[in-house]
Amino acid sequence: MKPDWDKLGDEYAGSSSVLIGDVDCTADGQDLCEKFEVRGYPTIKYFVDGDTNGEDYQGGRDFDSLKKHVEENLEVKCSVADPTDCSEKEKGYIEKMKAKTSDDRTTQLKRLDGMKGGSMKPELKQWLNQRLRILQQLEGDEL
């Protein structure tokens, strides 16, 4: 798995929204591993939109599976400032939210943030995260 993990790190080395790192839990990283309750090795944790606890990755350990997870769940592609890479759905949501007041957007941000820990289908979780990123950008809380 290590070669694929390193390849993934190289792939996203210049990314402004994705950081791929690793920790040796048998050496200097022991405190960090205890904090995040790492019990088995290798353990993959990922953090989305300011989540400080992290979630355990349960997918495949090959490069293609890891990259797919990053693309679908972690990589920020849609920018409110330049919506060229945004989907039509995201562009529509940007326009809808731009028309709202800052208070309305903040309320929506809190509502969606509260839903993050809930159980939902992967495509709904992805859309939830996309909306959160858009709202954070509109409120000036760039990632």
DSSP file with accessible surface (Angstrom, degrees, kcal/mol):
  #  RESIDUE AA STRUCTURE BP1 BP2  ACC     N-H-->O    O-->H-N    N-H-->O    O-->H-N    TCO  KAPPA ALPHA  PHI   PSI    X-CA   Y-CA   Z-CA
    1    1 A M     >        0   0   73      0, 0.0     4,-2.4     0, 0.0     3,-0.3   0.000 360.0 360.0 360.0 -32.1    0.0    0.0    0.0
    2    2 A K  H  >  +     0   0  111      1,-0.2     4,-2.8     2,-0.2     5,-0.2   0.894 360.0  51.4 -55.8 -44.7    2.9    2.4    0.8
    3    3 A P  H  > S+     0   0   97      0, 0.0     4,-2.2     0, 0.0    -1,-0.2   0.919 112.6  46.3 -60.4 -40.3    3.9    2.9   -2.9
    4    4 A D  H  > S+     0   0   53     -3,-0.3     4,-2.3     2,-0.2    -2,-0.2   0.887 112.3  51.0 -68.3 -37.1    0.2    3.8   -3.8
    5    5 A W  H  X S+     0   0   34     -4,-2.4     4,-2.3     2,-0.2    -1,-0.2   0.927 111.6  47.1 -64.6 -44.7    0.0    6.1   -0.9
    6    6 A D  H  X S+     0   0   64     -4,-2.8     4,-2.3     2,-0.2    -2,-0.2   0.895 110.7  52.3 -64.2 -38.8    3.2    7.9   -1.8
    7    7 A K  H  X S+     0   0  109     -4,-2.2     4,-2.3    -5,-0.2    -2,-0.2   0.910 108.9  50.6 -62.4 -41.8    1.9    8.1   -5.5
    8    8 A L  H  X S+     0   0    2     -4,-2.3     4,-1.7     2,-0.2    -2,-0.2   0.918 109.1  51.9 -62.2 -42.2   -1.3    9.7   -4.2
    9    9 A G  H  < S+     0   0   18     -4,-2.3     4,-0.3     1,-0.2    -2,-0.2   0.912 110.2  48.0 -60.5 -42.3    0.7   12.2   -2.2
   10   10 A D  H >< S+     0   0  127     -4,-2.3     3,-1.0     1,-0.2     4,-0.3   0.901 107.6  56.8 -64.3 -39.2    2.7   13.1   -5.2
   11   11 A E  H 3< S+     0   0   96     -4,-2.3     3,-0.3     1,-0.2    -1,-0.2   0.860 117.9  32.3 -60.3 -37.3   -0.5   13.5   -7.3
   12   12 A Y  T >< S+     0   0   15     -4,-1.7     3,-1.8     1,-0.2    -1,-0.2   0.221  82.2 115.2-108.7  17.1   -1.9   16.1   -4.8
   13   13 A A  T <  S+     0   0   82     -3,-1.0    -1,-0.2    -4,-0.3    -2,-0.1   0.844  84.7  39.6 -57.4 -34.7    1.4   17.7   -3.7
   14   14 A G  T 3  S+     0   0   83     -4,-0.3    -1,-0.3    -3,-0.3     2,-0.1   0.369  88.9 125.2 -97.6   8.0    0.4   21.0   -5.3
   15   15 A S    <   -     0   0   37     -3,-1.8    -3,-0.1     3,-0.2    60,-0.0  -0.381  48.4-158.5 -73.0 141.8   -3.3   20.9   -4.2
   16   16 A S  S    S+     0   0  123     60,-0.1    -1,-0.1     1,-0.1     3,-0.1   0.539  94.2  37.1 -92.0  -6.0   -4.8   23.8   -2.3
   17   17 A S  S    S+     0   0   38      1,-0.2     2,-0.4    59,-0.1    -1,-0.1   0.530 109.6  58.7-122.1  -9.1   -7.6   21.6   -0.9
   18   18 A V        -     0   0   13     -6,-0.2     2,-0.5    58,-0.1    -3,-0.2  -0.985  52.0-174.8-129.9 131.5   -6.1   18.2   -0.3
   19   19 A L        -     0   0  163     -2,-0.4     2,-0.6    -3,-0.1    -6,-0.1  -0.993   7.0-164.5-123.5 122.5   -3.2   17.2    1.9
   20   20 A I        +     0   0   32     -2,-0.5     2,-0.3   -11,-0.2    -2,-0.0  -0.936  25.6 153.4-106.5 123.0   -1.9   13.6    1.9
   21   21 A G        -     0   0   46     -2,-0.6     2,-0.3     2,-0.0    -2,-0.0  -0.884  27.2-149.2-140.5 171.7    0.3   12.8    4.9
   22   22 A D        -     0   0  101     -2,-0.3     2,-0.4    22,-0.0    22,-0.0  -0.984   2.9-155.9-145.5 157.7    1.4    9.9    7.0
   23   23 A V        -     0   0   70     -2,-0.3     2,-0.9     6,-0.0     3,-0.0  -0.997  18.2-133.8-133.8 136.8    2.5    9.3   10.6
   24   24 A D    > > -     0   0   95     -2,-0.4     5,-1.6     1,-0.1     3,-1.3  -0.812  17.7-168.1 -91.2 106.5    4.7    6.6   12.1
   25   25 A a  T 3 5S+     0   0   14     -2,-0.9    -1,-0.1     1,-0.3     9,-0.1   0.568  82.9  60.4 -74.0  -9.2    2.7    5.5   15.1
   26   26 A T  T 3 5S+     0   0  104      3,-0.0    -1,-0.3    -3,-0.0     2,-0.1   0.495 116.0  23.7 -94.3  -3.5    5.6    3.5   16.5
   27   27 A A  T X 5S-     0   0   44     -3,-1.3     3,-1.6     0, 0.0    -4,-0.0   0.016 128.9 -16.3-127.6-126.7    7.9    6.5   16.7
   28   28 A D  T 3 5S+     0   0  171      1,-0.3     3,-0.4     2,-0.1     4,-0.2   0.655 124.2  65.9 -63.6 -16.3    7.4   10.3   17.0
   29   29 A G  T 3>< +     0   0   11     -5,-1.6     4,-2.6     1,-0.2    -1,-0.3   0.363  65.9 106.4 -89.9   7.8    3.8   10.0   16.0
   30   30 A Q  H <> S+     0   0  104     -3,-1.6     4,-2.4     1,-0.2    -1,-0.2   0.890  78.9  49.8 -56.0 -44.8    2.6    8.1   19.0
   31   31 A D  H  > S+     0   0  128     -3,-0.4     4,-2.4     1,-0.2    -1,-0.2   0.918 112.2  47.8 -61.8 -43.5    0.8   11.0   20.6
   32   32 A L  H  > S+     0   0   78     -4,-0.2     4,-1.8     2,-0.2    -1,-0.2   0.916 111.5  50.6 -64.0 -41.2   -1.1   11.9   17.4
   33   33 A a  H  <>S+     0   0   10     -4,-2.6     5,-2.7     1,-0.2    -2,-0.2   0.890 110.7  49.1 -66.9 -37.3   -2.1    8.2   16.9
   34   34 A E  H ><5S+     0   0  125     -4,-2.4     3,-1.5    -5,-0.2    -1,-0.2   0.920 107.7  55.2 -65.6 -43.0   -3.4    8.0   20.5
   35   35 A K  H 3<5S+     0   0  149     -4,-2.4    -2,-0.2     1,-0.3    -1,-0.2   0.887 114.6  39.1 -57.0 -40.0   -5.4   11.2   20.0
   36   36 A F  T 3<5S-     0   0   35     -4,-1.8    -1,-0.3    -5,-0.1    -2,-0.2   0.223 112.4-118.9 -99.4  13.7   -7.1    9.8   16.9
   37   37 A E  T < 5 +     0   0  137     -3,-1.5     2,-0.5     1,-0.2    -3,-0.2   0.852  43.8 177.5  55.0  43.0   -7.5    6.3   18.4
   38   38 A V      < +     0   0   20     -5,-2.7    -1,-0.2     1,-0.2     3,-0.1  -0.684  11.1 160.4 -77.9 121.6   -5.4    4.5   15.8
   39   39 A R        +     0   0  181     -2,-0.5     2,-0.3     1,-0.2    -1,-0.2   0.634  55.8  43.2-115.8 -28.4   -5.2    0.9   16.8
   40   40 A G  S    S-     0   0   38      2,-0.0    -1,-0.2     0, 0.0     3,-0.0  -0.857  85.7 -94.9-121.8 160.4   -4.3   -1.0   13.7
   41   41 A Y  S    S+     0   0  144     -2,-0.3     2,-0.1     1,-0.2     3,-0.0  -0.981 100.3  26.5-128.3 136.9   -1.8   -0.4   10.9
   42   42 A P  S    S+     0   0   81      0, 0.0     2,-0.4     0, 0.0    -1,-0.2   0.570  78.7 171.3 -80.9 145.7   -2.1    0.9    8.4
   43   43 A T        -     0   0   52     -2,-0.1     2,-0.5     2,-0.0    -5,-0.1  -0.968  17.9-154.5-114.4 134.5   -5.1    3.1    9.3
   44   44 A I        -     0   0   14     -2,-0.4    13,-2.9    13,-0.4     2,-0.4  -0.951  13.2-178.0-113.0 123.7   -6.3    5.8    7.0
   45   45 A K  E     -A   56   0A  53     -2,-0.5     2,-0.3    11,-0.2    11,-0.2  -0.914   4.5-166.6-114.3 145.6   -8.1    8.8    8.4
   46   46 A Y  E     -A   55   0A  38      9,-2.2     9,-2.4    -2,-0.4     2,-0.4  -0.972   6.8-152.9-134.2 151.7   -9.6   11.7    6.4
   47   47 A F        -     0   0   89     -2,-0.3     2,-0.5     7,-0.2     3,-0.1  -0.988   8.4-163.2-127.0 130.0  -10.9   15.1    7.4
   48   48 A V    >   -     0   0    9     -2,-0.4     3,-1.5     1,-0.2     6,-0.1  -0.952  62.5 -21.0-120.3 129.0  -13.5   17.1    5.6
   49   49 A D  T 3  S-     0   0   21     -2,-0.5    -1,-0.2     1,-0.3     3,-0.1   0.862 129.1 -35.9  48.3  55.5  -14.3   20.8    5.9
   50   50 A G  T 3  S+     0   0   69      1,-0.3    -1,-0.3    -3,-0.1     2,-0.2   0.508  88.1 156.4  82.9   2.5  -12.8   21.5    9.3
   51   51 A D    <   -     0   0   39     -3,-1.5    -1,-0.3     1,-0.2     4,-0.1  -0.466  22.4-170.2 -61.7 124.4  -13.7   18.2   10.9
   52   52 A T  S    S+     0   0  104     -2,-0.2    -1,-0.2     1,-0.1    -5,-0.0   0.526  77.4  53.7 -98.5  -5.9  -11.2   17.8   13.8
   53   53 A N  S    S-     0   0  117     -7,-0.0    -1,-0.1   -17,-0.0    -2,-0.1   0.758  92.8-149.6 -96.8 -30.8  -12.0   14.2   14.7
   54   54 A G        -     0   0   13     -6,-0.1     2,-0.4    -9,-0.1    -7,-0.2   0.137   7.7-107.7  78.0 160.6  -11.6   12.6   11.2
   55   55 A E  E     -A   46   0A  64     -9,-2.4    -9,-2.2    -4,-0.1     2,-0.4  -0.944  28.2-109.2-124.5 148.2  -13.3    9.6    9.8
   56   56 A D  E     -A   45   0A  79     -2,-0.4     2,-0.4   -11,-0.2   -11,-0.2  -0.638  30.5-130.0 -77.2 130.5  -11.9    6.1    9.1
   57   57 A Y        +     0   0   14    -13,-2.9   -13,-0.4    -2,-0.4    -1,-0.0  -0.667  26.8 178.5 -80.2 131.1  -11.5    5.3    5.5
   58   58 A Q        +     0   0  157     -2,-0.4    -1,-0.1     2,-0.0     3,-0.1   0.328  43.8  99.5-115.5   4.1  -13.0    2.0    4.6
   59   59 A G  S    S-     0   0   35      1,-0.2     7,-0.1     6,-0.1     6,-0.0  -0.015  81.8 -53.2 -84.2-169.4  -12.4    1.7    0.8
   60   60 A G        -     0   0   31      1,-0.1    -1,-0.2     5,-0.1    -2,-0.0  -0.201  37.8-140.7 -64.1 155.2   -9.8    0.0   -1.3
   61   61 A R        +     0   0   89      4,-0.1     2,-0.1    -3,-0.1   -57,-0.1   0.331  68.5 102.1-103.3   7.0   -6.1    0.5   -0.6
   62   62 A D  S  > S-     0   0   69      1,-0.1     4,-2.4   -58,-0.1     5,-0.2  -0.498  85.8-105.7 -87.8 162.5   -5.0    0.6   -4.2
   63   63 A F  H  > S+     0   0   19      1,-0.2     4,-3.0     2,-0.2     5,-0.3   0.899 117.1  51.5 -55.0 -47.6   -4.1    3.9   -6.0
   64   64 A D  H  > S+     0   0  117      1,-0.2     4,-2.3     2,-0.2    -1,-0.2   0.906 112.3  45.9 -61.9 -41.3   -7.2    4.0   -8.1
   65   65 A S  H  > S+     0   0   40      2,-0.2     4,-2.1     1,-0.2    -1,-0.2   0.917 114.5  47.8 -66.6 -43.7   -9.6    3.5   -5.1
   66   66 A L  H  X S+     0   0    6     -4,-2.4     4,-2.2     2,-0.2    -2,-0.2   0.932 113.1  48.0 -62.8 -45.2   -7.7    6.1   -3.0
   67   67 A K  H  X S+     0   0   44     -4,-3.0     4,-2.9    -5,-0.2     5,-0.2   0.911 109.4  52.9 -64.2 -41.0   -7.7    8.6   -5.8
   68   68 A K  H  X S+     0   0  116     -4,-2.3     4,-2.5    -5,-0.3     5,-0.2   0.918 108.6  50.7 -60.8 -41.8  -11.4    8.1   -6.5
   69   69 A H  H  X S+     0   0   29     -4,-2.1     4,-2.3     1,-0.2     5,-0.5   0.929 111.5  47.6 -62.1 -44.0  -12.2    8.7   -2.8
   70   70 A V  H  X>S+     0   0    4     -4,-2.2     5,-2.9     1,-0.2     4,-2.2   0.941 113.5  47.6 -62.8 -47.3  -10.2   11.9   -2.9
   71   71 A E  H  <5S+     0   0   71     -4,-2.9    -1,-0.2     1,-0.2    -2,-0.2   0.895 119.4  38.6 -61.4 -40.8  -11.8   13.2   -6.1
   72   72 A E  H  <5S+     0   0   80     -4,-2.5    -1,-0.2    -5,-0.2    -2,-0.2   0.764 132.7  18.4 -84.5 -25.0  -15.4   12.4   -4.9
   73   73 A N  H  <5S+     0   0   28     -4,-2.3    -3,-0.2    -5,-0.2    -2,-0.2   0.647 129.7  24.7-122.7 -20.7  -15.1   13.4   -1.2
   74   74 A L  T  <5S+     0   0   26     -4,-2.2     2,-0.2    -5,-0.5    -3,-0.2   0.750  87.3  92.5-120.8 -38.0  -12.1   15.7   -0.5
   75   75 A E      < -     0   0   50     -5,-2.9     2,-0.7     1,-0.1   -57,-0.1  -0.453  61.9-143.7 -71.8 128.8  -11.0   17.6   -3.5
   76   76 A V        +     0   0   39     -2,-0.2   -60,-0.1     1,-0.2   -59,-0.1  -0.846  34.4 155.8 -93.2 114.8  -12.5   21.1   -3.9
   77   77 A K        +     0   0  107     -2,-0.7     2,-0.6    -6,-0.1     8,-0.3   0.680  49.3  80.1-107.6 -30.1  -13.0   21.8   -7.6
   78   78 A b        -     0   0    7      6,-0.1     2,-0.5     7,-0.1     3,-0.1  -0.721  56.8-173.7 -89.9 122.3  -15.8   24.3   -7.5
   79   79 A S        -     0   0   41      3,-0.6     3,-0.2    -2,-0.6     7,-0.2  -0.961  22.0-151.0-115.9 129.0  -14.8   27.9   -6.8
   80   80 A V  S    S+     0   0   19     -2,-0.5    -1,-0.1     1,-0.2    54,-0.0   0.888 100.8  55.2 -62.9 -35.9  -17.4   30.6   -6.3
   81   81 A A  S    S+     0   0   91      1,-0.3    -1,-0.2    -3,-0.1    -3,-0.0   0.834 127.4  17.3 -67.7 -33.1  -14.9   33.2   -7.6
   82   82 A D    >   -     0   0   94     -3,-0.2     3,-0.7     1,-0.0    -3,-0.6  -0.726  69.7-178.7-140.0  87.0  -14.4   31.2  -10.8
   83   83 A P  G >   +     0   0   47      0, 0.0     3,-1.9     0, 0.0     8,-0.1   0.276  48.7 114.1 -76.5  17.2  -17.2   28.7  -11.3
   84   84 A T  G 3  S+     0   0   96      1,-0.3    -6,-0.1    -5,-0.1     0, 0.0   0.870  81.9  41.8 -53.2 -42.6  -15.7   27.3  -14.6
   85   85 A D  G <  S+     0   0  122     -3,-0.7    -1,-0.3    -8,-0.3     2,-0.2   0.334  94.0 108.7 -90.4   6.8  -15.1   23.9  -12.9
   86   86 A b  S <  S-     0   0    9     -3,-1.9     2,-0.0    -7,-0.2    -8,-0.0  -0.576  71.2-117.8 -83.0 148.3  -18.5   23.8  -11.1
   87   87 A S     >  -     0   0   50     -2,-0.2     4,-2.8     1,-0.1     5,-0.2  -0.309  30.6-105.9 -73.4 166.4  -21.2   21.5  -12.2
   88   88 A E  H  > S+     0   0  146      1,-0.2     4,-2.4     2,-0.2     5,-0.2   0.890 123.9  54.2 -60.6 -37.8  -24.5   22.9  -13.4
   89   89 A K  H  > S+     0   0  125      2,-0.2     4,-2.0     1,-0.2    -1,-0.2   0.916 110.1  45.8 -62.0 -44.7  -26.1   21.9  -10.1
   90   90 A E  H  > S+     0   0   16      2,-0.2     4,-2.8     1,-0.2    -2,-0.2   0.914 111.0  52.5 -65.7 -42.2  -23.3   23.8   -8.1
   91   91 A K  H  X S+     0   0   68     -4,-2.8     4,-2.3     1,-0.2    -2,-0.2   0.911 109.5  49.7 -60.7 -41.7  -23.7   26.8  -10.4
   92   92 A G  H  X S+     0   0   44     -4,-2.4     4,-2.4     1,-0.2    -1,-0.2   0.907 111.2  48.7 -62.6 -40.6  -27.4   26.9   -9.7
   93   93 A Y  H  X S+     0   0   14     -4,-2.0     4,-2.7     2,-0.2     5,-0.2   0.896 108.8  53.8 -67.5 -38.8  -26.8   26.6   -6.0
   94   94 A I  H  X S+     0   0    1     -4,-2.8     4,-2.5     2,-0.2    -2,-0.2   0.945 111.4  45.1 -59.2 -49.5  -24.2   29.4   -6.1
   95   95 A E  H  X S+     0   0  115     -4,-2.3     4,-1.3     1,-0.2    -2,-0.2   0.914 113.1  50.6 -62.5 -42.0  -26.7   31.7   -7.8
   96   96 A K  H  < S+     0   0  120     -4,-2.4     4,-0.4     1,-0.2     3,-0.2   0.925 114.5  43.4 -60.8 -44.1  -29.5   30.8   -5.4
   97   97 A M  H >< S+     0   0    6     -4,-2.7     3,-0.9     1,-0.2    -2,-0.2   0.814 106.5  60.4 -76.8 -28.4  -27.3   31.4   -2.4
   98   98 A K  H 3< S+     0   0  101     -4,-2.5    -1,-0.2     1,-0.2    -2,-0.2   0.840 101.6  55.8 -63.9 -30.9  -25.9   34.7   -3.7
   99   99 A A  T 3< S+     0   0   92     -4,-1.3    -1,-0.2    -3,-0.2    -2,-0.2   0.660  97.2  83.1 -76.1 -13.9  -29.4   36.0   -3.8
  100  100 A K  S <  S-     0   0   89     -3,-0.9     2,-0.1    -4,-0.4    -3,-0.0  -0.427  87.4-102.9 -87.0 163.6  -29.9   35.3   -0.1
  101  101 A T     >  -     0   0   78     -2,-0.1     4,-2.3     1,-0.1     5,-0.2  -0.388  32.4-108.8 -77.6 163.5  -28.8   37.5    2.8
  102  102 A S  H  > S+     0   0   53      1,-0.2     4,-2.6     2,-0.2     5,-0.2   0.890 121.5  54.2 -59.8 -39.3  -25.7   36.6    4.8
  103  103 A D  H  > S+     0   0  123      1,-0.2     4,-2.4     2,-0.2    -1,-0.2   0.907 107.6  49.9 -62.5 -41.3  -27.9   35.6    7.7
  104  104 A D  H  > S+     0   0   80      2,-0.2     4,-2.3     1,-0.2    -2,-0.2   0.909 111.8  47.9 -63.3 -42.3  -29.8   33.2    5.5
  105  105 A R  H  X S+     0   0   37     -4,-2.3     4,-2.8     2,-0.2    -2,-0.2   0.908 110.8  51.2 -65.6 -40.5  -26.6   31.7    4.2
  106  106 A T  H  X S+     0   0   43     -4,-2.6     4,-2.5     2,-0.2    -2,-0.2   0.913 110.0  50.0 -63.0 -41.3  -25.2   31.4    7.8
  107  107 A T  H  X S+     0   0   93     -4,-2.4     4,-2.3     1,-0.2    -1,-0.2   0.928 112.7  46.6 -62.0 -44.0  -28.5   29.6    8.9
  108  108 A Q  H  X S+     0   0   34     -4,-2.3     4,-2.8     2,-0.2     5,-0.3   0.898 110.3  53.7 -65.5 -40.2  -28.2   27.2    5.9
  109  109 A L  H  X S+     0   0   31     -4,-2.8     4,-2.6     1,-0.2    -2,-0.2   0.933 110.7  46.0 -59.6 -46.7  -24.5   26.6    6.7
  110  110 A K  H  X S+     0   0  150     -4,-2.5     4,-2.0     2,-0.2    -1,-0.2   0.906 112.5  51.1 -64.2 -41.1  -25.3   25.7   10.3
  111  111 A R  H  X S+     0   0  120     -4,-2.3     4,-0.7     2,-0.2    -2,-0.2   0.951 114.2  42.3 -62.0 -49.1  -28.2   23.5    9.2
  112  112 A L  H >X S+     0   0    0     -4,-2.8     3,-0.8     1,-0.2     4,-0.6   0.887 111.2  55.7 -66.6 -38.5  -26.1   21.6    6.7
  113  113 A D  H >< S+     0   0   80     -4,-2.6     3,-1.0    -5,-0.3     4,-0.3   0.885 104.2  54.8 -61.1 -37.4  -23.1   21.4    9.1
  114  114 A G  H 3< S+     0   0   66     -4,-2.0     3,-0.3     1,-0.2    -1,-0.3   0.717 104.7  54.7 -68.1 -20.3  -25.4   19.7   11.6
  115  115 A M  H X< S+     0   0   69     -3,-0.8     3,-1.7    -4,-0.7    -1,-0.2   0.601  82.2  91.3 -87.1 -12.2  -26.3   17.1    9.0
  116  116 A K  T << S+     0   0   39     -3,-1.0    -1,-0.2    -4,-0.6    -2,-0.1   0.831  85.4  48.6 -56.5 -38.2  -22.7   16.0    8.3
  117  117 A G  T 3  S+     0   0   81     -4,-0.3    -1,-0.3    -3,-0.3    -2,-0.1   0.588  92.6 104.1 -81.4  -7.4  -22.6   13.3   10.9
  118  118 A G  S <  S-     0   0   38     -3,-1.7     2,-0.4     1,-0.1    -3,-0.0  -0.207  80.3 -99.9 -74.2 163.8  -25.8   11.7    9.8
  119  119 A S        +     0   0  132      6,-0.0     2,-0.3     0, 0.0    -1,-0.1  -0.699  58.0 143.8 -84.7 128.6  -26.2    8.5    7.8
  120  120 A M        -     0   0   54     -2,-0.4     5,-0.0     0, 0.0     0, 0.0  -0.982  53.6 -79.0-157.7 163.5  -26.9    9.1    4.2
  121  121 A K    >>  -     0   0  132     -2,-0.3     4,-2.3     1,-0.1     3,-0.6  -0.317  47.5-112.3 -64.0 149.5  -26.2    7.7    0.7
  122  122 A P  H 3> S+     0   0   95      0, 0.0     4,-2.5     0, 0.0     5,-0.2   0.865 116.3  52.6 -53.7 -40.6  -22.7    8.6   -0.6
  123  123 A E  H 3> S+     0   0  112      1,-0.2     4,-2.0     2,-0.2     5,-0.1   0.866 110.3  48.3 -68.3 -31.5  -24.1   10.9   -3.4
  124  124 A L  H <> S+     0   0   94     -3,-0.6     4,-2.4     2,-0.2    -1,-0.2   0.894 110.9  50.4 -72.4 -38.0  -26.1   12.8   -0.9
  125  125 A K  H  X S+     0   0   45     -4,-2.3     4,-2.5     2,-0.2    -2,-0.2   0.905 110.0  51.2 -64.5 -39.8  -23.1   13.2    1.4
  126  126 A Q  H  X S+     0   0   59     -4,-2.5     4,-2.3    -5,-0.2    -2,-0.2   0.938 111.1  47.0 -62.6 -45.4  -21.1   14.5   -1.6
  127  127 A W  H  X S+     0   0   34     -4,-2.0     4,-2.4     2,-0.2    -2,-0.2   0.894 110.2  54.1 -65.8 -36.6  -23.8   17.0   -2.4
  128  128 A L  H  X S+     0   0    1     -4,-2.4     4,-2.4     1,-0.2    -2,-0.2   0.952 110.3  46.1 -60.3 -47.3  -23.9   18.1    1.2
  129  129 A N  H  X S+     0   0    7     -4,-2.5     4,-2.4     1,-0.2    -2,-0.2   0.880 110.5  53.4 -65.2 -36.8  -20.2   18.7    1.3
  130  130 A Q  H  X S+     0   0   36     -4,-2.3     4,-2.2     2,-0.2    -1,-0.2   0.933 110.3  47.0 -63.4 -44.9  -20.4   20.6   -2.0
  131  131 A R  H  X S+     0   0   39     -4,-2.4     4,-2.7     1,-0.2     5,-0.2   0.905 110.6  52.6 -64.5 -40.0  -23.0   22.9   -0.7
  132  132 A L  H  X S+     0   0    0     -4,-2.4     4,-2.6     1,-0.2    -1,-0.2   0.927 109.4  48.9 -60.9 -43.8  -21.0   23.4    2.5
  133  133 A R  H  X S+     0   0   18     -4,-2.4     4,-2.1     2,-0.2    -1,-0.2   0.905 111.8  49.3 -63.7 -39.9  -18.0   24.4    0.6
  134  134 A I  H  X S+     0   0    1     -4,-2.2     4,-2.6     2,-0.2    -2,-0.2   0.948 112.5  47.0 -63.5 -47.7  -20.0   26.9   -1.6
  135  135 A L  H  X S+     0   0    0     -4,-2.7     4,-2.0     1,-0.2     6,-0.2   0.903 110.7  52.6 -62.4 -40.8  -21.6   28.5    1.5
  136  136 A Q  H  <>S+     0   0   17     -4,-2.6     5,-3.0    -5,-0.2    -1,-0.2   0.909 110.8  47.6 -62.7 -39.4  -18.2   28.7    3.2
  137  137 A Q  H ><5S+     0   0   16     -4,-2.1     3,-1.6     3,-0.2    -2,-0.2   0.922 110.7  50.8 -67.6 -42.6  -16.7   30.5    0.2
  138  138 A L  H 3<5S+     0   0   34     -4,-2.6    -1,-0.2     1,-0.3    -2,-0.2   0.837 109.9  50.9 -64.5 -30.4  -19.7   32.9    0.0
  139  139 A E  T 3<5S-     0   0   53     -4,-2.0    -1,-0.3    -5,-0.2    -2,-0.2   0.326 120.3-109.9 -90.0   7.0  -19.3   33.7    3.6
  140  140 A G  T < 5S+     0   0   62     -3,-1.6     2,-0.8     1,-0.1    -3,-0.2   0.631  81.9 127.0  78.7  15.0  -15.6   34.4    3.1
  141  141 A D      < -     0   0   97     -5,-3.0    -1,-0.1    -6,-0.2    -3,-0.1  -0.491  43.9-171.5-101.7  60.0  -14.5   31.4    5.1
  142  142 A E              0   0  118     -2,-0.8    -5,-0.0    -5,-0.2    -9,-0.0  -0.184 360.0 360.0 -54.7 145.1  -12.2   30.0    2.3
  143  143 A L              0   0   98    -10,-0.1    -1,-0.1   -94,-0.0   -10,-0.0  -0.386 360.0 360.0 -74.4 360.0  -10.8   26.6    2.9
